[in-house]
Amino acid sequence: MKILTLLFLITIQSIVLAQKVEPVPEFMGDWAGSFTDQREDYDLVARVIGLGEKEYRVQILPEFDKRAPLFLDVVAEEENGRLKFNTDEWSGTIVNGVFNGIRTEQREPREYSLVKILRESPTAGLLPSKDAVILFDGSGFDEWMHPNRSGEEPAYAIIDKAMQIHPGEKRKNGKRQKNDLVTKRSFSSIQMHLEFFIPYQPSNRSQGRGNSGLFLQNFYEVQILDSYGSDGLWNDCGALYKMSPPKVNACYPPGQWQTYDITYESPVYNASGKKISNAFITVIHNGVIIHHHTELVHPTANSQAQRKKDFAPAAQAPLKIQDHSNPVKFRNIWVRELNKN
């Protein structure tokens, strides 16, 4: 009985931790500016990533949204309202919204100065075309339902015309009841626009930071996660989950709206149900192409099709937004069906 009680308390504690959201501190986010030598100025950017307990990861790099080697990747601690770091080559201080420092290269010190910036997706607020199906415009859940619980009202909050995932609570048998959402309509090939907002959860790690996902036809998941400053691996934000990593990590910091613009071509089956052509997908994250006509040779991990060996493919299937214990928000969701004249 003591062991069961302990396991119950640990499970409850992990759910509470997953839901904990903090305000975004002034240090955290994108910075941009330049450093100078005697000849010319050079562009320079930085990412400051919250780790909790007044710790931050500071990354300095030549530009955003490229798989470029980092100039610096160091953990710094806030003290008396300042964030400072000092290595053999780089030193810096962030205070009162200014990021100043010195880079020492071949014994020649070079000063640099950065300011906080807010990048915005070029497709944020993108209006649907006249032939689009509006899945969510902030007014309600007419187009959505719970999987296998069609008569139940979605347990999501609407805040400022955005829907926020309400992480499920424990069932009596000890399993958490997930509050996934699926569309009432089914789709095959589509063009889709979706905007999402990942909360700031600095004490969480890896898959515990703003985790959700978009599932296409029950087969393929485009991962949603706080992967700001990560390596952009096959389980990070923008990945075709555990199948294909994004070409580049195009994540904004948590606490900002981000966008997915997706073109999905469904697989083709013959009359006997045999697949004769694989699906293809193009994903644009915050205006950056991260998958370009990528062939989907098999279902992604954790998809309905991957879990059930006897899963029967359908010409059309619903879209799904995943509840993964984090209060992620969504807005401005619409699709255009590509298989209709």
N, C-alpha and C positions, 0 to 999 in steps of 0.2 A: 504493500500500500504506500509506503514512504517513497519507493522508487517511482510509482505511478504519479504521485503528487508532485515530485520533483520534476518529472518529465512534463507534466501539465504546466507548471510554473515557468519552465524554460521556454515552452512553446508560446505561452502568452507573452512572455518578455520579448521574444523574437518578433512577434506580430506588432507589439507596441513600438519596438525599435524601428521596424520597417516603415511605420506610419509617421514617425516623428519628423516634423518639418521645422526648419529654422529660418529666420530672416537672412537674406544674403548680405554678408558684411561688405564694407567699402573696398577692402583689398581684393576681393574675389572677382575674377573675370578677365577680360581682354584689355591689353595695353599696347600702345603703338607710339613710335617716335623714331629716333635715329641716334647713331653714335658718330663721332667725328674724329678724323685724324687731321694732319696738317694739309691734306690735299682736297678731301671731299667728305660729304655726309653719306652715310649708309642707312638704309631702312632697317628697322629692328622692331620686333614685336615680342610680347610676352603673354603667358597665361599664368594666372595665379589661381590655384585649385584648393578649395577648402578641405581639410582633413579632420576637422574637429579639434576640440581642446586647444584652441589658439594656434594650431599648426597649419601651415600652408605649403603646398608644393609649388615652387616657382620654376617655370620653364621659359627660357629665352631662345628665340629662333628667328630665322631670317624672314619668314612670312607665314600667314595662316593658310590652312587648307592645302598643304603640300606635305608629301612624305619626305621632308627635308630633315637632315640630322639636327638635333638640338645643340645649341651652343652651351646651354646650361640646364641642368635638372637637379634641383636641390630642395631640401625641406628647411623651411625657416619658421621661427616662432615669433608671434606677436608679443611685444613687451611695451607697456606704457603707450599704447596707441601707435606704435611703429612696428614695421616689419623689416627686419634686417637680415642680410646674409653676407658671407665673406668666404671666398674660396681663393685658390692660388691665382686664378685668372679673372674672376668676376667678383665684384662687391656691389651692394645696392641697398637702398633704403626707400621704403614707401611710407609716406606720411602726408596727411592733408591733401590727398588726391594727386600727389606727384611722386613719380618713380624715377629717382636719380641714382646714378652709379658710375663705376669706373671699370673698364676692361683693361687688363694689363697684358699686352701681347709683345713678346720679345723685349720685355723691360720698358716698353713705351706705353704709358697710361693714356687711355682714350676715354673721354667722358661720354655718357649717353643719358638721354632724358626721354621718358615715356609718359603719356597721359592715358587715363582710362577712356575707353571707347565702347560704344554699344553698336554692334553689328546687327543688322536686320535682314531677314530673308527677302529677296526681291519678289517672292511670290506670296508673302504674307498678305492676307486679305484678298487673295485672288477671287474674283467674281466668277460664279459658274456660268457656263454657256447656256443658251436657251434650251438645249436638248438634255441638260444634266438632270440627274436624279439628286435632289437635295436630301442628304441623310441626316445632317444636323446643322441648324442655323441658330441655335440658342433658344428656340421656342418650346422644345419638348422632345419626347422620345417616341413619336409616332412610327418611326421607321425601325425601331430597335426592340429587342426582347432578350430575356435570359435564355441560354441554351436549355432545352428540355423543360423550361418553366414558362411557357408562353403566356399563361394567364396572370403572371406576377409582374407588378410594376417594377421597372429597373431601380435598384437601390443606389442611384447616382444623384449627386447634388448638381444643380445648375447655378453657377456663380458667374455673374457678369457675362451671360450668354455663352458660357463654356460649361461643358459637363465634366465633373470630377469623379474619378473612380472612388467608390466607397468600398474599401477592402472588407472582404467577408469575415464573418465571425465564426467561431468554432461550432460544429455540430455536436450533438450528444455523443456520437460515436468517436469523437476526438479528432475528426477531420474538419478542416476549414472549408466552409462553403464559399466557393468562388463566385464573384459577381461579374463574370465575363458578360459581354454584350455581343449579340449577333444581329445582323440585319434580318428583317422580316422578308425582304426580297432576296432572290438569288441572282447571281451574276456569273458571266463567263469572262470574256475579254473586256477590259475596262481601261479608261483613263481616270485616275483618282487624284483628288487633292485633299490633304488632311493637315491640320495644324495641331501641334501638341506642346505642352508646357510641363517640364520636368521640375519637381520641387527640389529645394536645396536640403540634402540629407548628408551632411559632411561626416557624420560618425559611422555611416554605413559604408560598406566596401563592395566592390565588384558588382555582382548581380543584385545587390540590395539597394542600389541607388537609382530610384526612379524607374523601376522595371515595369515594362508593359510590352505589348507587341501587336502588330497588325497581321491577321491571318487572311490569306487569299484562298478561297475555295477549300478551306480546311487543310490544304496541302502545304502552303508556303508562308513562313513567318518573316516579316521584316521587323527586326528587333528595335525596340524603343528602350533607351537606357541613358542614364547620365554617364556618358563616356568622354566627357570633356577632358582633354589632355591625355587620353589613353592612347595606346598604340593602334587602335582601330582593328581589333582582331575579329575572328569569326563569331564571337558571342557579344560583340560590342554594338553600340547604336549604329543602325544602318546595315548591319550584317543580315544576310539571308541565313537565319540562325543556324550556326554550326555547320554551314555548308559553304558559304562564300563571304569573305570579309569585304567591307567597303573598300573601294579603290583608294579613298583618302578619308580621314576622320574629319567630317565637316560639322562637328557638334559645336553649338554655342554653349555658354555656361548655363547651369541650371538657374531657374528663375527668369528665363526668357522664352518667348514663343519661338518655335521652330516649325519647319514645314517639310512635308514629303509630297512630291509630285511623282506619281507612279504610272507607268504604262505597262499593263499586264496582258499577255497573250496566253490564253488558256491552252492546255494540252488538247490534242485531237485524238479521238478514239474511233475505231471502226465499228461496224454494226454488231460485232461479237464482243465488244468491250475491250479490245486490245488497243493499247496506246500506240499510235503510229507517228506521233509528233510530240516532242516535249514542249512544255511551257517556256515562255521567255519573259524577262522582266527588265525594265529600265527604271531606276530609282534616282531622283534628284533630291538631294538633302540640302535645304537652305540655299538653293540655287546652284549647287555643285553636283555634277554627275558622279554618283558613287557606284552605280552598276549600269552598264550600257548593253542592252539587248543580251543579257546574261541568260544562258540556257539553264533551265531548272531540271536536272536529270533525275532527281528523286525528291520526295518530300523532305522538308526540313525537320530537324529533331523536334520532338514534342508536338508535332502536328497530329491531328486526328488520324490522318492517313498513315502516318509513321507508326502510331501506337497500335493500330488494328490491321493485322495482316490480311484480313478478309474485307477490308474497306472497299466498297464498290464505288468507282468514280461516277460522277454525275456530270452532265453537260453544263449545269449551272449549280452554284452552291452559295451560301451566305458569306459575307465578310464578318470577321470577328475582331473585337478589341479585347485584349487580355487583361484580367485582373491578376496582378502579381504582388499584391500586398502594399503597393505604393500609390498614393493619391495623385496620380498623373491627370492632367486636364486635356481636353480636346475641344476644338471648335472648327467651324467652317469646313465641314466634311461633305464632299459631293463626288459623284462619279458620272462619267459618260460611258454608255455601253457601246462598244466598238463593233459588236456583231450585229447591229441593227442598221437598216438602211436609213 
